[in-house]
Amino acid sequence: MNKEKILSTVKFTIFTILCLLIIFSAVLFSILNIYKPAVKTYIDGEFVGYFSSEQQFDSVYNDLVTEKQQIDPNVKVYLESEPVFDEGYIKSSLFEEQNLYTNLRAKIKTEFTVYNVAVNDEIKMTFNTQDEANKYSEELKKDVANINVEVNLEKVSELGELTTIERAESILQEIVDRNKPVEVPEVVLSPDEAFKQGGVWPTVSHYISSYYGWRWGTIHSGTDIAGRANDNIYAYKSGTVTFAGWNSYGYGNLVKIDHGNGYSTWYAHCNKLLVKSGQVVEEGQKIALMGSTGYSTGNHLHFEVRVNGVHRNSLPYIQ
């Protein structure tokens, strides 16, 4: 009997131990399925998320660096401080509820280098390579005179809108067109219009005593300007004296000046002549003194303009 009791006790003990082991294993299995090892990660003292390991943190960080480099391979990507890891266990559900990429992306700092093309201190184009910026800067300097063009390097945290090649070409053309010298069309004057340009009033007085036109059945071929004896008479324009002497057809002492292109001027009834035939005179030069020689009713200058020998109304030329 004693042996049977002992055996029964042993069996019960073994059975109890086995049951306890099974229960412990089940509890342990449940715990391991609910809780997992993790590193609680902080950056700048702020919680970022739960990573399964520091290696997973590095993997996520490297993925985000690659993401930024796809925007610009020259970007500088960094964290302002080193991450701090706190090892422990957390519920598996916490891993599923968090977004590590979003959390860590918010902590990543970026520094992009851009090159601005400034025209007269106003930014017109922005590139992420210096070669492109230099290209358009040099083209502007070549095509537009008196323009200040500079390429300025700038560090920015976000890469804004860059200037496309198509837009850069358009901006370049706009600036070139806007700064083109204004082409003033050459005004081609008729010989008559050209002869009316400039010239001086041919004497001292401005009193017109007789105009060009028909008088008493005959034409008065010039403009009469009355004055005093020996008032100065001036060459209307530069030219060559073709006649200086007495005219027997009523003009008295007369000076004729050839101005070229068929144009000449006559100065009649002079008291005294101060030039000779063949002499070159300048515009405004004193050529005679006023008088009343020839067919004249008083001291005055009879001034004529002739074109190819035909008299014209001289007043519009001296007004």
Buried (B, 14 or more C-beta within 10 A) or exposed (E): EEEEEEEEEEEEEEEEEEEEEEEEEEEEEEEEEEBBEBBBBBBEEEEBBBBBEEEBBEBBBEEBBEEBEEEBEEBEBEEEEEBEBEEEEBEBEBBEEBEBBEBBBEBBEBBBBBBBBBBEEEEBBBBBBBEBBBBBBEBBEEBBEEEEBEBEEEEEEEBEEBBEEEEBEEBBEEBBEEBEEEEEEEEEEEEBEEBBEEBEBBBBBEEBBBEBEEEEEEEBBBBBBBBEEBBBBBBBBBBBBEBBEEBEEEBBBBBBBBBEEBBBBBBBBBBEBBBEEEBEBEBBBEBBBBBBBBEBEEBBBBBBBBBEEEBBBBBEBBE
